[in-house]
Amino acid sequence: MHPSVHAREHGDKPAVIMALTGKVETYAELDKASNRVARYFRKCGLNTGDKVALCLENHPNYFDLIWGAQRSGLVYVVISCRLTAPEIAYILQDSGAKLLISSTYMEQVLPGVAEECPDIPQLVFGAGDDRDAAAAFADMPDTPIADEEPGAAMLYSSGTTGRPKGIIRQAPDADGIAFQDSLTMLAQAAFSFAFDTIYLSPAPLYHAAPLGWCMSVHKLGGTVVMMDKFDPEDALAFIEKYEVNCSQWVPTHFVRMLKLPEEVRAKYDVSTLRSAVHAAAPCPVPVKEAMIGWWGPVLNEYYAGSEGNGFTFVGSKDWMTHKGTVGRSMLGPVHICDEDGNELPVRSEGLVYFEGGGQFSYHNDPQKTREATHERGWTTLGDVGWVDEEGFLYLTDRKSFMIISGGVNIYPQEIENLLVTHPGIADAAVIGAPDPDMGEKVVAVVQPLDPASADDALRTDITAYLRQSLSGVKMPRQIDFRDELPRHPTGKLYKRLLRDEYWGKTDSRIV
C-alpha cells in the first residue's frame, strides 16, 4: 500500500501527530503536501534518480518531504541535524545532492554549508525570504505529477569509526509507487504493525530505523506519533496520552526510563503497548529482564543495519529461554567466519555474515564494499558474534572496538552491559587506551547518575561491583568520569571520539 491509497479511502485519519503539541496531519493533508513537494522537485528539474538532501530536526513537514521524494523517483539523502557545516558539506558533495532542504533549527551552520557548497541551492523552513520552503511548496498544485515513480533513501553511516559512508540499496523493482516492500512485510510479521497501529517514534528521523519503520506505518495506514526528542518521562506520558500500541527504542532509552524514580514510572499507564521494538545495540540482559517485568512480554528485538543486508528477530518468549540473543534470521542463513573467511562451527565466535538479504554498496568506496563482502557473496556489518544449535545469534561486539591487552582479545560490550546496571551509573563506555606494557588497557568512561558522586569512593564501588562478574583481564584499569558521553540521539555511542582522545591527548576532559 501507499499513503496516497489511504488518503483516498481514509483521508481524515491522522497520519502524523506531533507528540508534544498534538498537531495532527491527516492522510489527505499528507497526500496533498507530498504532491506539492513532488511538483516543486519537477519544477527544479529534479528527475528520477536525482538526489535531494534533507537536513532538519523532527519537523512537522518531514514526512511531506520524504513522501514527496518517494513518489517522484528521487533519492532522498537524510542527514543528521547535529553535524557541523563541513560534515554536512562533505555528505552533500559525496552524495551528489542537487538541493538541500533544512529549517531555521540549522541556521547557525547553513551559511557555512552555503560557503562550501555554493552550487547547491537551499530551501529553509521558517527562513522568511526567497529560500522559504513553505512558501515554495505552497505555490505548487496538490495533484500528483504525471510521471510518478518510487524513490529510495540514501543513508549515511553515523561515522562512529571514521568518515560517514553513503549506503546505496538496490532500487525497488516496482510498477508504480504503491508496492509492498520487505521492511513493511517484516513490520507486519514480526512487530504486529497494522492499520490500527499507533506508533511512538522517539528518535530522529534521519536515522535508518525510525525513518524506515515510520514509512512502514504509513504504508499500512497507521498513525505515527513523533517526539521532537527523547525524554524518558515524556515518552511514558505520550504512551498513555495517545494510547500507543507500537513503539521503537534503543537500549539507552530503556536504561534511562528504568532509572526514573519508581513513583514516576508508576504514574503512567503503558498497558496499551502490544509491541515495543528495539535494536541498535545488544540490550544488557538485566535491563531487558526489567523491561519485560515492567511492560510485559511485548519487547521485540531485531538486529539489522542501514545496509539492509540481513534481519534477525526474537520476541520476548523466545528471548526468555535464550537470554542475550538478538534472534534468528528472517531473510536468509547467518554464517560465522574467521579472519580468513572460513565458516566456523556452532558456538564459535567470529565475524557475522548474512546470506540472502538485500544487496548494497558503499557510495564512492568500492574497497569498503569489498571488505564487507565474502567471496561467496555473503555480507557483513562488521559485528562479531556466534550462533547456537537452534540458530539464535548472539552478538559480542564490533570488530573495530575490540581491545587487545597483552595479546588477549577483550570485547567492551560485555563490560558496558554490566556497568549500566550499577545503580549509580547513568551511562558508560569502555575503550582501549595505550599502555606501555600491555599494548592496550581497558578504560571505563562513566557518566554518574549524580554528578556530585564522581569521586574515588564511586570508583572503588564500581570496581567491587564489576569484580563479582568479570575476570581479572577484563577489569578496567582506569575509571574516568564525564558529565555526558558523546552519543548520537539514536543511542549509538561515538566511541571513535573517545578512542581518538585517549590515543592523542589522554588527559583531555578527564576528571
C-alpha positions, 0 to 999 in steps of 0.5 A, a space after each residue: 500500500 501507499 499513503 496516497 491509497 489511504 488518503 483516498 479511502 481514509 483521508 481524515 485519519 491522522 497520519 502524523 501527530 506531533 507528540 508534544 503539541 498534538 498537531 495532527 496531519 491527516 492522510 489527505 493533508 499528507 497526500 496533498 503536501 507530498 504532491 506539492 513537494 513532488 511538483 516543486 522537485 519537477 519544477 527544479 528539474 529534479 528527475 528520477 534518480 536525482 538526489 535531494 538532501 534533507 537536513 532538519 530536526 523532527 519537523 512537522 513537514 518531514 514526512 511531506 518531504 520524504 513522501 514527496 521524494 518517494 513518489 517522484 523517483 528521487 533519492 532522498 539523502 537524510 542527514 543528521 541535524 547535529 553535524 557541523 557545516 563541513 560534515 554536512 558539506 562533505 555528505 552533500 558533495 559525496 552524495 551528489 545532492 542537487 538541493 538541500 532542504 533544512 529549517 531555521 533549527 540549522 541556521 547557525 551552520 547553513 551559511 557555512 554549508 552555503 560557503 562550501 557548497 555554493 552550487 547547491 541551492 537551499 530551501 529553509 523552513 521558517 527562513 522568511 525570504 526567497 529560500 522559504 520552503 513553505 512558501 515554495 511548496 505552497 505555490 505548487 498544485 496538490 495533484 500528483 505529477 504525471 510521471 510518478 515513480 518510487 524513490 529510495 533513501 540514501 543513508 549515511 553511516 553515523 561515522 562512529 569509526 571514521 568518515 560517514 559512508 553513503 549506503 546505496 540499496 538496490 532500487 525497488 523493482 516496482 510498477 508504480 509507487 504503491 508496492 509492498 516492500 520487505 521492511 513493511 512485510 517484516 513490520 507486519 510479521 514480526 512487530 504486529 504493525 497494522 492499520 490500527 497501529 499507533 506508533 511512538 517514534 522517539 528518535 530522529 528521523 534521519 536515522 535508518 530505523 525510525 525513518 524506515 519503520 515510520 514509512 512502514 506505518 504509513 504504508 499500512 495506514 497507521 498513525 505515527 506519533 513523533 517526539 521532537 526528542 527523547 525524554 524518558 518521562 515524556 515518552 511514558 506520558 505520550 504512551 498513555 496520552 495517545 494510547 500507543 500500541 507500537 513503539 521503537 527504542 534503543 537500549 539507552 532509552 530503556 536504561 534511562 526510563 528504568 532509572 526514573 524514580 519508581 513513583 514516576 514510572 508508576 504514574 503512567 499507564 503503558 498497558 496499551 503497548 502490544 509491541 515495543 521494538 528495539 535494536 541498535 545495540 545488544 540490550 544488557 540482559 538485566 535491563 531487558 529482564 526489567 523491561 519485560 517485568 515492567 511492560 510485559 512480554 511485548 519487547 521485540 528485538 531485531 538486529 539489522 543495519 542501514 545496509 539492509 543486508 540481513 534481519 534477525 528477530 526474537 520476541 520476548 518468549 523466545 528471548 526468555 529461554 535464550 537470554 542475550 540473543 538478538 534472534 534468528 534470521 528472517 531473510 536468509 542463513 547467518 554464517 560465522 567466519 574467521 579472519 580468513 573467511 572460513 565458516 566456523 562451527 556452532 558456538 564459535 565466535 567470529 565475524 557475522 555474515 548474512 546470506 540472502 538479504 538485500 544487496 548494497 554498496 558503499 557510495 564512492 568506496 568500492 574497497 569498503 564494499 569489498 571488505 564487507 563482502 565474502 567471496 561467496 557473496 555473503 555480507 557483513 556489518 562488521 559485528 562479531 558474534 556466534 550462533 547456537 544449535 537452534 540458530 539464535 545469534 548472539 552478538 559480542 561486539 564490533 570488530 573495530 572496538 575490540 581491545 587487545 591487552 597483552 595479546 588477549 582479545 577483550 570485547 567492551 560490550 560485555 563490560 558496558 552491559 554490566 556497568 549500566 546496571 550499577 545503580 549509580 551509573 547513568 551511562 558508560 563506555 569502555 575503550 582501549 587506551 595505550 599502555 606501555 606494557 600491555 599494548 592496550 588497557 581497558 578504560 571505563 568512561 562513566 557518566 554518574 547518575 549524580 554528578 556530585 558522586 564522581 569521586 574515588 569512593 564511586 570508583 572503588 564501588 564500581 570496581 567491587 561491583 564489576 569484580 563479582 562478574 568479570 575476570 581479572 583481564 577484563 577489569 578496567 584499569 582506569 575509571 574516568 568520569 564525564 558529565 555526558 558521553 558523546 552519543 548520537 540521539 539514536 543511542 549509538 555511542 561515538 566511541 571513535 571520539 573517545 578512542 581518538 582522545 585517549 590515543 592523542 591527548 589522554 588527559 583531555 576532559 578527564 576528571 
